[in-house]
């Protein structure tokens, strides 16, 4: 007999960035972080977990290709989930001993891996959620986030929809380093995001090794982690509770810039932003200037792609202003510029040359269980 369970899990994009580990084995961060979960209509991982006494070894297949599962991250997730299942089995002897069976995990993304979008967050969240479903574990998303965190830090935030924090915690065993729901998507459903995919010639420094280099060599870093981020976390939670987009935008842009500043302060320096990224920053700043208030916010992860958050009510103003630079790009929808917010050609020209694809999406829900057909 083969036991199976399936789930989907979303991508999240941080507005207060996780950057730095205080424990590299347990993936414990040096600061808390906060993200917006994006809609699974546009970006999601679908994962099926199966187990059977007839399987020979643990196997993971991602987008049709077999992956190495001997790595510490996968092993930690498998081990933790098996031990929760084993506890259920020892409490109830009628349960099948699934914890002793090899696992087969089959995972697929509905977005091109080539787009260079961080997929490890959705991937590990889906892996943990699928196995938890397979094992019929009673643990809630926060409890499961402790496990997903060990797969990839940012993955712990993909177990919830909406607005999600990852509280850094203080315990050395990581038991209080967990994700919490700040607000569900329904609290502020008007939040939209445009992902501008920038063609990158070569792959940059991975986030795992980049953040370790920053912790080891940046002198600005401890100020960010210990002084700036704790204050921003509080302000950001408040802004989300009050649906205060201007404060949300202000903090989001400052935090992206400070994260890239500590990257630049790393030895040797890490450059994730390129000329196209900087052009997107200039364009958003110009849109906000013309609008007379912050109606758009950019943020960048460990790569050149821009994510621009804006509210539905400002869609025409924001997308309309960018239209001249993005018209014809795959995924873009034409929006006529509104008269009051238009920006000059000079801001748009670099986008024309550098953006290869756009994904228009919005805030969305957490993992969804998929019933076998
Ligand atoms: C810049 O979660 O990919 O996207 O824990 O080593 O797997 P590991 O790192 P990862 O780092 C994400 C860094 C970031 C910011 C963020 O998502 O908070």
Boltz pocket constraint, residues with backbone or C-beta under 6 A from the ligand:
constraints:
  - pocket:
      binder: B
      contacts: [[A, 12], [A, 13], [A, 14], [A, 16], [A, 17], [A, 18], [A, 19], [A, 27], [A, 33], [A, 118], [A, 120], [A, 149], [A, 151], [A, 152], [A, 153], [A, 154], [A, 155], [A, 207], [A, 208], [A, 209], [A, 300], [A, 301], [A, 302]]
      max_distance: 6.0
